[in-house]
Structures are given as structure tokens and as C-alpha cells.
Amino acid sequence: MRPDDLKSMLDKRPFEPFRMLISSGQHADVMHPEMAIVGRSIVAVGEGGKGGVAERIVWYNLLHIVKIEPLTGRARGNGRRRKAG
């Protein structure tokens, strides 16, 4: 993935959370644009924690990001799905 493409996803307003699928089979969810920093060949993603404070930071090589999926419409917050209707 090109850094400019990832940066434009983070700059989009309103921001739409997304999942990055990595070639190793891992994934990284970016729920807030402030939790990711894009470099020329890497992205640092803050994971875990609460209140905008990351519990840990994981680095991913941009060449290994194979797919991006939007997370909008998925259950957030307490992890429970809302019933339709």
C-alpha cells in the first residue's frame, strides 16, 4: 500500500474506522485516526487501551498490507450487536 493512500483514509472526514489485513494473516483495526502514524514504508498503530491512550504500538510494513476493510456497521463499544427492528 502507498503511504499517500493510507494517509488519505486517515484524513477522511467524517473518519470511517477500518481494518488492515496483513500478509501474515494478522489484522489491525484503526478505530480513530489519531491511533495511526504513517511513514514512508511503515505504519504505527496504537492498539488496546482506553480513552485514546494506546496500550501498545505495533509497526506494520506498508508492503504487507494486502487489504483494507471498512468497520462501519460493525458493533462497537461493548462488543454487543444491536438487534434490528
C-alpha distances in whole Angstrom, upper triangle without the diagonal:
4,6,9,7,7,11,12,12,14,16,17,21,22,19,18,17,14,14,10,11,11,12,15,16,16,14,14,16,15,19,19,17,19,18,15,14,11,12,10,9,10,10,14,15,19,20,24,27,28,29,26,26,24,26,23,20,17,14,11,9,5,6,8,6,7,9,10,13,16,19,21,24,24,27,26,29,31,29,32,31,34,36,36,39
4,5,5,7,9,10,11,13,15,16,20,21,19,19,18,16,16,13,15,14,15,18,20,19,18,17,18,17,20,20,17,19,18,15,13,10,10,8,8,10,11,14,16,20,22,25,28,29,29,26,27,25,27,24,21,18,15,13,11,7,8,11,10,11,12,12,16,18,20,23,26,26,29,28,30,33,31,34,34,36,38,38,41
4,5,5,6,9,10,11,12,14,18,20,17,18,17,15,16,13,15,15,17,19,21,19,18,16,17,15,18,17,14,16,16,12,10,6,7,6,7,8,8,12,14,17,20,23,25,27,27,23,24,22,24,22,18,17,14,12,10,7,10,12,11,13,14,13,17,18,20,22,26,26,28,27,29,32,30,33,33,35,38,38,41
4,6,5,6,9,10,10,12,16,18,16,17,17,16,17,15,18,18,20,23,23,22,20,18,19,16,19,18,14,16,17,13,12,9,10,9,11,12,12,15,16,19,22,25,27,28,27,24,25,24,26,24,21,20,17,15,14,11,13,15,14,15,15,14,17,18,20,22,25,26,29,27,29,33,31,34,34,35,38,37,40
4,5,5,7,9,10,11,15,16,14,14,15,13,14,13,15,16,18,21,21,20,18,16,16,15,17,17,14,16,17,13,13,10,12,11,12,13,12,15,16,19,21,24,26,27,27,23,25,23,26,24,21,19,17,15,14,10,12,14,12,13,12,11,14,14,17,19,22,23,26,25,27,30,29,31,31,32,35,34,37
4,5,5,6,9,10,14,15,12,12,12,11,12,10,13,14,16,19,19,18,15,13,13,11,14,13,11,13,13,10,10,7,10,11,11,10,9,12,12,15,17,21,23,24,23,20,21,20,22,20,17,16,14,12,12,9,12,13,10,12,11,9,12,13,15,17,21,21,23,22,24,27,26,29,28,30,33,33,35
4,5,5,6,9,12,14,12,13,13,13,14,13,16,17,20,22,22,21,18,15,15,12,14,13,9,11,12,9,8,7,9,11,12,12,10,12,13,15,18,21,23,23,22,19,20,19,22,21,18,17,15,14,14,12,15,16,14,16,15,13,15,15,17,18,22,22,25,23,25,28,27,30,30,31,34,34,37
4,5,5,6,10,12,10,11,13,13,15,14,17,19,22,24,24,22,19,17,16,13,15,14,10,13,14,12,12,10,13,14,15,15,13,16,16,18,20,23,25,25,24,21,23,22,25,24,21,20,19,17,17,14,17,18,15,17,15,13,15,14,16,17,21,22,24,23,25,28,28,30,29,30,33,32,35
4,5,5,9,10,8,8,9,9,11,11,15,17,20,22,22,20,17,14,13,10,12,11,9,12,13,11,12,11,14,15,16,15,13,15,14,16,18,21,22,22,22,19,21,20,23,22,19,19,18,16,17,14,17,17,14,15,13,10,11,10,13,13,17,18,20,19,22,25,24,26,25,27,29,29,31
4,6,8,10,7,8,9,9,12,12,16,18,21,23,22,20,17,14,12,9,10,8,5,8,9,8,9,9,13,15,16,14,11,13,12,13,16,18,20,19,19,15,17,17,20,19,17,17,16,16,17,14,18,18,15,17,15,12,13,12,13,14,18,18,20,19,20,24,23,26,25,27,30,30,32
4,6,9,7,10,11,13,15,16,20,21,24,26,26,24,21,18,16,12,13,10,7,10,12,11,11,11,14,16,18,17,14,16,15,17,19,21,22,22,20,17,19,20,23,22,20,20,19,19,20,17,20,21,18,20,18,15,16,15,16,16,20,21,23,21,22,26,26,28,28,28,31,31,33
4,6,5,7,10,12,15,16,20,22,25,27,26,24,21,18,16,13,13,11,9,12,14,13,14,14,18,19,21,20,17,18,17,19,20,23,23,23,21,18,21,21,25,24,22,22,22,21,22,19,22,22,19,20,18,14,15,13,14,14,17,19,21,20,21,25,25,27,26,26,29,28,30
3,5,8,11,13,17,19,22,25,28,30,29,27,23,20,18,14,13,11,10,13,15,15,17,17,21,23,24,23,20,21,19,20,21,23,24,22,20,18,21,22,25,26,24,24,24,24,25,22,25,26,22,24,21,17,17,14,15,14,17,19,20,19,20,24,24,26,25,25,28,27,29
4,6,10,13,16,19,22,25,28,30,29,26,23,20,17,14,12,11,10,13,15,16,18,19,22,24,26,24,21,21,19,20,21,22,23,21,19,17,21,22,25,25,24,25,25,24,26,24,27,26,23,24,21,17,16,13,13,11,14,16,18,17,18,22,22,23,22,22,25,24,26
4,6,9,13,15,19,21,25,26,25,23,19,16,13,10,9,7,7,10,12,13,15,16,19,22,23,21,17,18,16,16,17,19,20,18,17,15,18,18,22,22,20,21,21,21,22,20,23,23,20,21,18,14,14,11,11,10,13,15,16,15,16,20,20,22,21,22,25,24,26
4,6,10,13,16,19,22,24,22,20,17,14,11,9,8,8,9,12,13,13,16,17,20,22,23,21,17,18,16,16,17,18,20,19,18,16,19,19,22,22,20,20,21,20,22,19,22,21,18,19,15,12,10,7,7,6,10,11,13,12,15,18,18,19,18,19,22,22,24
4,7,10,13,16,20,21,19,17,13,11,7,6,5,7,8,11,11,11,15,16,19,22,21,19,15,16,13,13,13,15,16,16,16,14,17,16,18,19,17,17,18,17,20,18,21,19,16,17,14,10,9,6,5,6,10,10,12,10,13,16,15,17,17,18,21,21,24
4,7,10,13,16,18,16,14,10,8,6,5,7,9,10,13,12,11,14,15,18,20,19,17,14,15,12,13,13,15,18,18,18,16,18,17,19,18,17,16,16,15,17,15,17,16,12,13,10,7,5,4,5,8,11,10,13,12,15,18,16,18,18,20,22,23,26
4,6,10,13,14,12,10,7,6,4,6,8,11,12,15,13,12,15,15,18,20,18,16,13,14,11,13,12,14,17,18,20,17,19,17,18,17,16,14,14,13,15,14,16,13,10,11,8,6,5,6,6,10,13,11,14,13,16,18,16,18,18,21,23,24,27
4,6,10,12,10,9,5,5,6,8,11,13,13,16,13,11,14,13,16,17,15,13,11,12,10,13,13,16,19,20,22,19,20,17,19,17,15,12,12,10,11,10,12,10,6,8,6,5,7,9,10,14,16,15,17,17,19,21,19,22,22,24,27,27,31
4,7,8,7,6,5,7,9,11,14,17,17,19,17,15,17,16,18,19,16,14,13,14,13,16,15,17,21,23,25,22,23,20,20,18,17,14,13,10,12,11,11,8,6,6,5,6,8,11,12,16,18,16,19,19,21,23,20,23,23,25,28,28,32
4,5,6,5,6,8,11,13,17,19,19,20,17,15,17,15,17,17,14,12,12,13,13,16,15,18,22,24,26,23,23,20,20,18,16,12,11,8,9,9,9,5,5,6,7,9,12,15,16,19,22,20,22,22,24,25,23,26,26,29,31,32,35
4,5,7,9,12,15,17,20,23,22,24,21,19,20,18,19,18,15,14,14,16,16,19,19,21,25,28,30,27,27,24,24,21,19,15,14,10,10,10,9,5,6,6,9,12,14,18,19,23,25,23,25,25,28,29,26,29,29,32,34,34,38
4,6,9,12,15,18,21,23,23,25,21,19,21,20,20,20,17,15,16,17,16,19,18,20,24,27,29,27,26,23,22,19,18,14,13,11,11,13,12,8,9,10,12,14,16,20,20,24,26,23,25,25,27,28,25,28,28,32,34,35,39
4,7,10,13,16,19,22,23,24,21,19,21,21,22,22,19,17,17,17,16,18,17,19,23,25,28,26,26,22,22,19,18,15,15,12,13,14,14,10,10,10,11,13,14,17,18,21,23,20,22,22,25,25,22,25,25,28,30,31,35
4,7,10,13,16,19,20,21,18,16,18,18,20,21,18,15,14,14,13,15,13,15,19,22,24,22,22,18,18,16,15,11,12,10,12,13,14,10,10,11,11,12,13,16,16,20,21,19,20,20,22,22,20,23,23,27,29,30,34
4,7,10,13,16,16,18,15,14,16,16,18,20,17,15,13,13,11,13,11,13,17,19,21,20,20,16,17,15,14,11,12,10,12,13,14,11,9,10,10,9,10,13,12,16,18,16,17,17,19,20,17,20,21,24,27,28,31
4,6,10,12,13,14,11,10,13,14,16,18,16,13,11,10,7,9,8,11,14,16,18,16,16,13,14,12,11,9,10,9,12,12,14,12,10,12,11,10,10,12,11,15,17,15,16,15,17,18,17,20,20,23,26,28,31
4,6,9,11,12,10,10,13,14,18,20,19,15,12,12,8,9,8,10,13,14,16,14,15,12,14,13,12,11,13,12,15,15,17,15,12,14,12,10,9,9,8,11,14,12,13,12,14,16,14,17,18,20,23,25,28
4,6,7,9,7,7,11,12,16,18,18,15,11,10,7,8,8,11,13,14,14,12,13,11,14,13,12,12,13,13,15,14,18,16,13,15,13,10,10,10,9,11,14,13,14,12,14,17,16,19,19,21,25,26,29
4,7,9,7,9,13,15,19,21,21,18,14,13,10,10,9,10,12,12,12,10,12,11,14,14,14,14,16,16,19,18,21,20,17,19,16,13,12,10,8,10,13,11,12,9,11,14,13,16,17,19,22,23,26
4,5,6,8,11,14,17,20,21,18,14,13,10,9,10,12,12,12,11,8,11,11,14,15,14,15,16,17,19,19,22,21,18,20,18,15,15,13,11,12,15,15,15,12,13,16,17,19,20,21,25,26,28
4,5,6,8,11,14,17,18,16,12,11,10,10,12,14,15,15,13,10,13,13,16,16,14,15,15,16,18,17,20,20,17,20,18,15,15,13,13,14,17,17,18,16,17,20,20,23,23,25,28,29,31
4,6,8,11,14,17,18,16,12,11,9,9,11,13,13,13,12,8,10,10,14,14,12,14,15,16,18,18,22,21,19,22,21,18,18,17,16,17,20,20,20,17,18,21,21,24,25,27,30,31,34
4,7,10,13,17,17,14,10,8,6,5,8,10,11,11,11,8,8,8,11,11,9,11,12,13,16,16,20,19,17,20,19,16,17,16,15,17,20,19,19,16,16,19,19,23,24,26,29,31,33
4,7,10,13,13,10,7,5,4,6,9,13,14,15,15,11,12,10,13,12,9,10,10,11,13,12,16,16,14,17,16,14,16,15,15,18,21,20,21,18,19,22,22,25,26,28,31,32,35
4,7,10,11,9,6,5,7,9,12,16,17,18,18,14,14,13,15,14,10,11,9,11,12,12,15,16,15,18,18,16,18,18,19,21,24,24,25,22,23,26,26,29,30,32,35,36,39
4,7,8,6,4,7,9,12,15,19,20,21,21,17,18,16,19,16,13,12,10,10,10,9,13,14,13,16,16,15,18,18,19,22,25,25,26,24,25,28,28,31,31,33,37,37,40
4,6,5,6,8,11,14,17,21,23,24,24,21,20,18,21,18,14,13,10,10,9,9,12,14,14,17,18,17,21,21,23,25,29,28,30,28,29,32,31,34,35,37,40,41,44
4,6,8,11,14,18,21,24,26,28,28,24,24,22,24,21,17,16,12,11,9,8,11,13,14,17,18,18,21,23,25,27,31,30,32,31,32,35,34,37,37,39,42,43,46
4,7,10,13,17,19,23,25,28,28,24,24,22,23,20,16,14,10,9,6,5,7,10,11,14,16,17,20,22,24,26,30,29,31,30,31,34,32,36,36,38,41,42,45
4,7,10,13,16,19,22,24,25,21,20,18,19,16,12,10,7,5,4,5,8,9,10,14,15,15,18,20,21,24,28,27,28,27,28,30,29,32,33,36,39,39,42
4,6,10,12,16,18,20,21,17,17,15,16,14,10,8,6,5,7,7,10,11,10,14,14,14,16,17,18,21,25,23,25,23,24,27,26,29,30,32,35,36,39
4,7,10,13,15,17,18,15,14,11,13,10,6,6,4,6,9,10,14,13,13,16,17,16,18,19,19,21,25,23,24,22,23,25,24,28,29,31,35,36,39
4,6,10,12,14,15,12,12,9,11,8,6,5,6,8,11,12,15,14,13,16,16,14,16,16,16,18,21,20,20,18,19,21,20,24,25,28,31,32,36
4,7,9,11,12,9,8,5,7,6,4,7,9,11,15,16,19,18,16,19,19,17,18,18,17,19,22,20,20,17,17,19,19,23,24,27,30,32,35
4,7,9,12,10,9,5,6,5,6,7,11,12,16,17,20,18,17,19,19,17,17,17,15,18,20,18,17,15,15,16,16,20,22,24,28,30,33
4,7,10,9,8,6,5,7,9,11,14,16,20,21,24,22,20,22,21,20,19,19,16,19,20,18,16,14,13,14,14,18,20,23,26,28,32
4,7,7,6,5,4,8,10,13,17,19,23,24,27,25,23,26,25,22,22,21,19,20,22,19,18,14,13,14,15,18,21,24,27,30,32
4,6,6,7,8,11,13,16,19,22,25,26,29,27,25,28,26,24,23,21,18,19,21,19,17,13,11,12,14,17,20,22,26,28,31
4,6,8,11,14,15,18,21,23,26,27,30,29,27,29,27,24,24,22,19,20,21,20,18,14,12,14,16,19,21,23,27,29,31
4,6,10,12,12,15,18,20,23,23,27,26,24,26,25,22,22,20,18,19,21,20,18,15,13,16,17,21,23,24,28,30,32
4,7,9,10,14,16,19,22,23,27,26,24,27,26,23,23,22,20,22,24,22,21,17,16,17,19,22,25,27,30,32,35
4,5,7,10,13,16,19,21,24,22,21,24,23,21,22,21,19,21,23,21,20,17,16,18,18,22,24,27,30,32,35
4,7,10,14,17,20,22,25,23,22,25,25,23,23,23,21,23,25,22,21,18,17,18,18,22,25,27,31,33,36
4,7,10,13,17,19,22,20,19,23,23,21,22,22,21,24,26,23,23,20,19,20,20,24,26,29,33,35,38
4,7,10,13,15,18,17,17,20,20,19,20,21,20,23,25,23,23,21,21,22,22,26,28,30,34,35,39
4,7,10,13,15,14,13,17,17,17,19,20,19,22,25,23,23,21,22,23,22,26,28,30,34,35,39
4,7,9,12,11,11,15,16,16,19,20,20,24,26,25,25,24,24,26,25,29,30,33,36,37,41
4,6,9,7,8,11,13,13,16,18,19,22,25,24,25,24,25,27,25,29,29,32,35,36,40
4,5,6,7,11,13,14,17,20,21,24,27,26,28,27,28,30,29,32,32,35,38,39,42
4,5,5,9,11,12,15,18,20,22,26,25,27,26,28,30,28,32,32,34,37,37,40
4,6,8,11,13,17,19,22,25,28,27,29,28,31,33,31,34,33,36,39,39,42
4,6,9,11,15,18,20,23,26,24,27,26,29,30,28,31,31,34,36,37,40
4,6,8,11,14,16,19,22,21,24,23,26,28,25,28,28,30,33,33,37
4,7,10,14,16,19,22,21,24,24,27,28,26,28,27,30,32,32,36
4,7,10,13,16,18,17,20,21,24,26,23,25,24,27,29,29,32
4,7,10,12,15,15,18,18,21,23,21,23,22,24,26,26,29
4,6,9,11,11,15,15,19,21,18,20,19,21,23,22,26
4,6,9,9,12,13,16,19,17,18,17,18,21,20,23
4,6,6,9,9,13,15,13,14,13,15,18,18,21
4,5,8,9,12,15,13,14,13,14,16,16,18
4,7,9,12,14,12,12,10,10,12,12,15
4,6,10,12,9,10,8,10,12,13,16
4,7,8,6,6,5,7,11,12,16
4,6,5,7,8,10,13,15,18
4,6,8,10,11,15,17,20
4,6,9,11,14,17,20
4,7,10,13,16,19
4,6,9,13,16
4,6,9,13
4,6,9
4,6
4
